[in-house]
Amino acid sequence: MFILCNIYWNTELKGIHMKHVLIATMALLLSVQAQAYLLDNWNVNELDASGDYVEINVSHDAGNTFLAISWFENDTSDSSPTAIGIDTVFYNCDLCSFSPRPGDDTGSFGGLLDSNLGSWSGNFGGVTGGGGFGDFSSRHNADGGGTDGITNTIVLELLGDVSFSANSLGSIFDVHVRYDNGCSGWASDGPNGGSDSDSNCGTTEVPEPSSIVLLLVGLIGVVTSRRLTRQ
């Protein structure tokens, strides 16, 4: 209270209304409550080079936890595959304990209460994530290889005020993204133990020999120009 009164006194002296201070304080509190995780490490070299990524925003409201899962495409060239949907989400949560059988999470802390898109299955625990990103405490699946998350954000509501921590490999989240042309991959916020190539997912750009030659000629020209200037 003393701090608020002090803020009010100082701001009034500067001609700033107290409501502006309160609005700024609430905005600060909301920003602290929400946390964003960037999933831009892929298990497929071509997708890793594309710059595509998934962002998961974690927020808390009315005693429950919300995961807002959004897709961001960086490579829009005709040669790159088109994302179809996000159909699996792994995460590592603290104090969450689930049965090893799918869907046995009714009333469990961290259990799935609702989703805004499609039909997603409940959690089940002690699972190995895809793409070499380690083991996770729980997982959600979209029925029938869902097409959610590309044009609309997926929002999963979990029971309780859930917190998250990295697994033994440093990953908190791991999602599976399906593309067209038979391409698919796993993206995570943690490091990957190793990536593989998939020709269905495009190509990793390698400079053409002619481009390398032009670059060398340019460097030689710069060096020669500097030497002539010194003389």
Secondary structure, DSSP 8 states (H G I E B T S, - for coil): -HHHHHHHHHHHHTT--HHHHHHHHHHHHHHHH-EEEEE-EESBHHHHHHT-EEEEEEEEETTEEEEEEEEE----STTS--EEEEEEEEE-BTT----SSTT--TT-TT-EEEESSS-B----SSEE-STT--EESEEEEBTTS--TTSSS-EEEEESS---B---TTS-SEEEEEEESTT-EEEEESS--S--B--GGG-------HHHHHHHHHHHHHHHHHHHHHH-
